[in-house]
Amino acid sequence: MLVNVSYTNKKLSQKINEEVGKPFTLKERFALGGIGSPKLFVTATSVEIQNLLILDNATNSCNIELRPKGIILRFRSLLETYALVIPFYKLTIYKGDIGIYSIFKDHYYIKVRADTKAIQKFFKKLLDYKADNTPTSIEDL
């Protein structure tokens, strides 16, 4: 789900928490070694996201927040913050041959440049966490 999260909205926050789980506690964040990605530079996107990103002339970048049941990919356009909420069972990540990671959810996608070791380390942590916490059957949802 692609949503504007610039303003506090309890119903929207509750819906996001139902999709990907509540944020990790401070203790869990330390145990995981952090839950946020470094700054990711966007190289390509789906049409819906591109229509938001072309509204300003800033460098297109995003970041990823790890949640218990998924991820939240956030980016800014003009003065608004948008979030692509992706539960693990809908998340697909491909690693390209030239240091590009492609993140897919249904018909949305974002391709980001992975040119540092910190970014590659974060994606490894994300994929390992996803493998350990993705439901194996429909009853687990």
C-alpha positions in Angstrom: 0.0 0.0 0.0 1.4 3.4 -1.0 0.3 6.1 1.4 1.2 9.6 2.4 2.5 9.5 6.0 3.4 13.2 6.4 0.7 13.8 8.9 -0.3 11.9 12.1 -3.3 9.7 11.4 -4.3 7.1 14.0 -6.4 5.0 11.6 -3.5 4.9 9.0 -1.0 4.1 11.7 -3.2 1.2 13.0 -3.6 -0.1 9.4 0.2 0.0 8.9 0.8 -1.8 12.2 -1.7 -4.5 11.2 0.1 -5.0 7.8 3.8 -5.1 9.0 3.6 -5.2 12.8 4.3 -2.6 15.5 7.8 -1.0 15.6 10.5 -2.9 17.4 11.3 -2.0 21.0 14.6 -0.4 21.8 16.0 -3.7 23.2 15.0 -5.6 19.9 16.6 -2.8 17.8 19.9 -3.3 19.7 19.7 -7.1 19.3 19.2 -6.8 15.6 22.0 -4.3 15.2 19.7 -1.5 13.9 16.5 -1.7 11.8 17.0 1.2 9.4 18.9 1.2 6.1 21.5 3.7 5.0 20.4 6.3 2.4 19.4 4.4 -0.8 19.6 6.2 -4.1 16.7 5.3 -6.5 17.6 4.4 -10.0 14.2 3.3 -11.4 10.6 3.0 -10.1 7.1 1.9 -11.1 4.9 4.6 -12.8 2.9 5.5 -9.6 6.0 6.1 -7.6 7.8 7.9 -10.5 4.8 10.3 -10.8 5.4 11.3 -7.2 9.2 11.6 -7.5 9.2 13.8 -10.6 7.4 16.6 -8.8 10.6 18.0 -7.4 14.2 18.3 -8.7 15.9 16.7 -5.6 18.0 13.6 -5.8 15.7 10.6 -5.5 16.5 8.6 -2.4 14.7 6.4 0.1 15.2 4.4 3.2 13.8 1.1 4.6 12.6 0.4 8.0 12.5 -3.2 9.2 9.3 -4.3 11.0 8.4 -7.7 12.6 6.1 -8.7 9.7 7.5 -6.6 6.8 9.2 -3.4 5.7 8.3 0.2 5.2 10.1 1.9 2.3 9.9 5.7 2.7 10.7 8.5 0.3 10.1 12.2 0.1 8.6 14.3 -2.7 8.2 18.0 -2.3 7.4 18.4 1.4 5.5 15.2 1.7 6.7 11.8 3.0 5.3 8.7 1.3 5.6 5.1 2.5 5.3 1.8 0.6 4.2 -0.7 3.1 5.2 -4.3 2.2 4.5 -7.4 4.3 7.1 -10.1 4.0 4.7 -12.5 2.1 4.4 -9.9 -0.7 8.1 -8.8 -0.7 10.4 -9.9 -3.5 14.0 -8.7 -3.7 16.3 -9.3 -6.7 20.0 -8.4 -6.8 21.1 -7.2 -10.2 24.5 -7.8 -11.7 25.8 -4.2 -11.3 25.0 -3.5 -7.7 21.3 -2.8 -8.1 18.6 -4.2 -5.8 15.1 -4.4 -7.0 12.3 -4.3 -4.4 8.9 -5.5 -5.6 5.4 -5.6 -4.1 2.6 -6.5 -6.5 2.8 -3.9 -9.3 5.0 -1.4 -7.3 8.8 -1.6 -7.6 11.8 0.5 -6.7 15.4 -0.2 -7.9 18.1 1.1 -5.6 21.9 1.4 -6.0 23.9 -0.8 -3.5 27.3 0.7 -3.9 28.5 0.4 -0.3 29.2 -2.5 2.1 26.7 -1.0 4.6 23.9 -1.2 2.1 24.8 -4.8 1.1 25.0 -5.7 4.8 21.6 -4.3 5.5 20.0 -6.2 2.6 21.6 -9.4 3.8 20.1 -8.7 7.3 16.8 -8.0 5.7 16.7 -11.2 3.6 17.9 -13.3 6.6 15.2 -11.8 8.8 12.6 -12.3 6.1 13.6 -16.0 5.7 13.2 -16.5 9.5 9.9 -14.7 9.9 7.8 -15.3 6.7 4.7 -17.3 7.4 5.0 -20.8 5.9 1.2 -21.4 5.5 -1.9 -19.3 5.2 -2.9 -20.2 8.8 0.2 -18.4 10.1 -1.0 -15.1 8.8 
